Amino acid sequence: PLRKRRLERSFSSVDAVIRDSTVSELEAYCKLDRKYVMHPYTSMTNPLSTHLVKEAKGIYLYFEDGRKVIDGMSSWWATVHGYCHPVLDKALKEQVDKMSHVMFGGLS
């Protein structure tokens, strides 16, 4: 019951942000991101600003504000293969129709 009430409060808070007509969709997203997403490479009490990525291709990230940057700290696979690699994207799309996820707790 307590957990359910906490979840209901969280969702009503999200609904309020989404329905707030005084902020743009992008601003609403940023508010929700700041409140509910833990970004592991920054402080939880005084976090750095986040950059909204609209698209990623090859070694580049394209931000919502129009900037294009080289992803210098990407994951291993993005570094090796780049984002939106056609062979990997095709395999991913085929796999998600079979099984999108299974936890590794003794399963494989």
CORCORCOR-V369027 format. One record per residue. N is the residue number from 1. RES is the residue in one letter. PSI is psi in degrees with one decimal (NA if undefined). D_LAST is the distance of its C-alpha to the last C-alpha in Angstrom with 1 decimal. Layout:
n:N res:RES psi:PSI d_last:D_LAST
n:N res:RES psi:PSI d_last:D_LAST
This chain:
n:1 res:P psi:-43.9 d_last:33.7
n:2 res:L psi:-44.6 d_last:33.9
n:3 res:R psi:-40.9 d_last:30.5
n:4 res:K psi:-41.8 d_last:31.4
n:5 res:R psi:-39.6 d_last:34.7
n:6 res:R psi:-44.2 d_last:33.1
n:7 res:L psi:-43.4 d_last:30.8
n:8 res:E psi:-40.2 d_last:33.9
n:9 res:R psi:-41.5 d_last:35.9
n:10 res:S psi:-46.3 d_last:33.3
n:11 res:F psi:-35.5 d_last:33.1
n:12 res:S psi:-33.2 d_last:36.9
n:13 res:S psi:-42.6 d_last:37.1
n:14 res:V psi:-46.6 d_last:34.9
n:15 res:D psi:-41.5 d_last:37.0
n:16 res:A psi:-41.6 d_last:40.2
n:17 res:V psi:-43.0 d_last:39.1
n:18 res:I psi:-38.3 d_last:38.1
n:19 res:R psi:-7.1 d_last:41.5
n:20 res:D psi:108.4 d_last:43.6
n:21 res:S psi:-5.3 d_last:45.8
n:22 res:T psi:-8.5 d_last:47.2
n:23 res:V psi:150.5 d_last:44.1
n:24 res:S psi:166.5 d_last:42.5
n:25 res:E psi:-40.1 d_last:39.0
n:26 res:L psi:-43.7 d_last:38.1
n:27 res:E psi:-39.6 d_last:39.7
n:28 res:A psi:-43.3 d_last:38.0
n:29 res:Y psi:-44.3 d_last:34.6
n:30 res:C psi:-39.7 d_last:35.5
n:31 res:K psi:-45.1 d_last:36.7
n:32 res:L psi:-41.2 d_last:33.5
n:33 res:D psi:-47.4 d_last:31.4
n:34 res:R psi:-36.8 d_last:33.7
n:35 res:K psi:-36.1 d_last:33.4
n:36 res:Y psi:-10.8 d_last:29.8
n:37 res:V psi:127.0 d_last:27.7
n:38 res:M psi:116.3 d_last:27.1
n:39 res:H psi:114.9 d_last:27.5
n:40 res:P psi:-17.3 d_last:26.2
n:41 res:Y psi:28.5 d_last:28.8
n:42 res:T psi:167.8 d_last:31.9
n:43 res:S psi:143.5 d_last:33.8
n:44 res:M psi:-22.1 d_last:33.0
n:45 res:T psi:-27.1 d_last:36.7
n:46 res:N psi:68.6 d_last:38.2
n:47 res:P psi:150.9 d_last:35.6
n:48 res:L psi:161.6 d_last:36.4
n:49 res:S psi:153.4 d_last:36.9
n:50 res:T psi:154.9 d_last:34.0
n:51 res:H psi:123.3 d_last:34.3
n:52 res:L psi:116.9 d_last:33.2
n:53 res:V psi:123.2 d_last:31.4
n:54 res:K psi:-34.4 d_last:32.3
n:55 res:E psi:154.3 d_last:30.7
n:56 res:A psi:129.9 d_last:29.0
n:57 res:K psi:133.6 d_last:29.6
n:58 res:G psi:-125.2 d_last:29.3
n:59 res:I psi:5.1 d_last:30.1
n:60 res:Y psi:146.0 d_last:32.0
n:61 res:L psi:137.4 d_last:31.7
n:62 res:Y psi:117.5 d_last:34.3
n:63 res:F psi:158.6 d_last:35.4
n:64 res:E psi:-32.2 d_last:37.0
n:65 res:D psi:5.7 d_last:40.3
n:66 res:G psi:-10.8 d_last:40.4
n:67 res:R psi:149.0 d_last:39.5
n:68 res:K psi:126.0 d_last:37.4
n:69 res:V psi:155.8 d_last:35.8
n:70 res:I psi:131.5 d_last:33.8
n:71 res:D psi:94.6 d_last:30.4
n:72 res:G psi:-6.3 d_last:31.0
n:73 res:M psi:38.4 d_last:28.2
n:74 res:S psi:172.7 d_last:25.3
n:75 res:S psi:166.7 d_last:21.7
n:76 res:W psi:-46.7 d_last:20.9
n:77 res:W psi:-35.1 d_last:19.8
n:78 res:A psi:-34.4 d_last:22.8
n:79 res:T psi:-44.9 d_last:25.0
n:80 res:V psi:-45.6 d_last:24.0
n:81 res:H psi:-18.5 d_last:23.9
n:82 res:G psi:162.0 d_last:25.8
n:83 res:Y psi:150.4 d_last:25.3
n:84 res:C psi:39.8 d_last:25.4
n:85 res:H psi:123.8 d_last:24.7
n:86 res:P psi:-39.5 d_last:25.3
n:87 res:V psi:-44.5 d_last:22.7
n:88 res:L psi:-41.0 d_last:19.8
n:89 res:D psi:-40.8 d_last:21.2
n:90 res:K psi:-45.4 d_last:21.4
n:91 res:A psi:-39.7 d_last:17.8
n:92 res:L psi:-45.0 d_last:16.8
n:93 res:K psi:-38.3 d_last:19.2
n:94 res:E psi:-40.4 d_last:17.9
n:95 res:Q psi:-40.2 d_last:14.2
n:96 res:V psi:-26.1 d_last:15.4
n:97 res:D psi:-21.5 d_last:17.2
n:98 res:K psi:-48.6 d_last:14.3
n:99 res:M psi:118.3 d_last:11.7
n:100 res:S psi:-28.1 d_last:12.6
n:101 res:H psi:144.2 d_last:10.0
n:102 res:V psi:136.2 d_last:7.4
n:103 res:M psi:153.8 d_last:7.8
n:104 res:F psi:10.9 d_last:6.1
n:105 res:G psi:71.5 d_last:8.3
n:106 res:G psi:7.5 d_last:6.9
n:107 res:L psi:157.0 d_last:3.8
n:108 res:S psi:NA d_last:0.0
